[in-house]
Structures are given as C-alpha cells and as structure tokens.
Amino acid sequence: CADPNTGEAVDPKQLFQRLDKDKSGTVDKEEFTRGLEMCRCSLSPEEVDVLWSQLDGDDGESDGEVDYVVLVANLQRVNEEAIRGIQPPIKLVLRSSTEQSVS
C-alpha cells in the first residue's frame, strides 16, 4: 500500500493500527474496506466480500475479525503465489470468484 499523498510505501503495521479504531488488535470488514480505500485499491463490493471471506475464515472459524498476523500472512501468501505463477494476480482471482457466484 502506498500513501496516496506521497506515493511512498506505508508500513503495514502502522496502517493496521490506524484502521483498528477500537484498538482490539483485529480489524473487521468495515475497517479492512476502509484500508483498501485508503490505499486506493479499487475492488468492487463483491470482490471485497470474496477477499474478506478468504481472510476471515482462514483459521477455520469465521468470527468477523482478522488480526494483524493472519491478515499479513494471507495477503503475503496470495502475493507470493501470484509472483510464482501458482495463482493469478488477486484481481483476477476475485473477478473469477465473483463471476461464479453471480452465475
């Protein structure tokens, strides 16, 4: 994520702490969506739903919140898989998943 004003990379931990308004050590979907908007990550609401469901349910339990370690680990995994060619870039995965849910 880059700072929209300066273009410089934003430290993920600092961004997470800014998003975690209630200081619970986790972010909910609303806080996560705000972070995507702050980073100018343009995902449709359906794509956010697909991404969130993968992040929130990763530990085998969907509780509506994701902690920093789980969030970063999952996003890093998706990135690395895209780089190695195991998975297409996240935008293509999300687009495919949302198209399947519509049909």
N, C-alpha and C positions, 0 to 999 in steps of 0.2 A: 504494500500500500504506500502510495506517495502522498505527501501533503499537497492538497490542491492549490495552496497559495505559493509554495516554494518549489514544488516538484521533487523535493528531497524525500528519501525513504523515511518512513515513520517506523519507529521501534514498535514491534508487535505488542510487547508487554505494556508499553505506555498507552498504546491505542486501546488495548483491552481494559486497562484501568480507567481510562476516560469513559468507555462505554458502560462499565459496571457501575451504574449510578447508585445502586443501593449498597455497594461495597460487599456483596455476598460472596465474591470470589468466583462467580459464574455470570454468564450473560444469557438472557432469554432471547427468544426470536426477535422481539422488537428491538432490543439493544443491538443484536447482531445485524439486523437490517439497517439500523442507523449507521453502523460501522461500514457496511458496504456502500451506503450513500456517501459517507464522508470520504471514502477512498475513490469515489466516482466509478464504482463497479456497477455497470448497468445490467442488472438482471431483472427479468420480469418477476412479478409476484409468484408465478407458478415455478419459475426456476429457483427462487429463494426457498419456496416450500420444499422442493426436491433436495436442495443442498442441505437445508436445515434438518430434514428427516434423516439424512445420512449422518450428520454430525451428532444430533441429539440421541439417536438410537444406537450409536456405535458401541457403547458399553453394555449393550444387551437390554437396556432399560431406557425408555423414553420418559424423562421427567420434566421436559420443557426448558431445561437449562444445560449449558455446557461450560465446563471450567476451562481455564486457560490452557492447561497441558493437553487436554483432549482436543480442543479446537486447533491449536497449532500443529499437533501431531497429525491430525486428519488432513488439514489443508496442505501440510508439507508432503504427506503421502500422495495425495492427488497430484500435486505439482511434480513430484519425482516420477510418478508413473507416466505422466504426460511427456516429460522430458525424455524418458527411456523408451517411449513409444508403446508402453504397455496399455495405456489408456489414452484416448484422445484428450485434447485440452478440455478443461472443466466446462467451458461454454458449450462445446459440442455434446458432452455427456448430458448436461442439463437440458439442452434443446431436445435431444432424443428422448429423454425421460418424460418431458412434459408433452411431447407429441404422442407418446404411447399412452399416457394417462387420459388424453383427450379422446383417442380413438376407441 
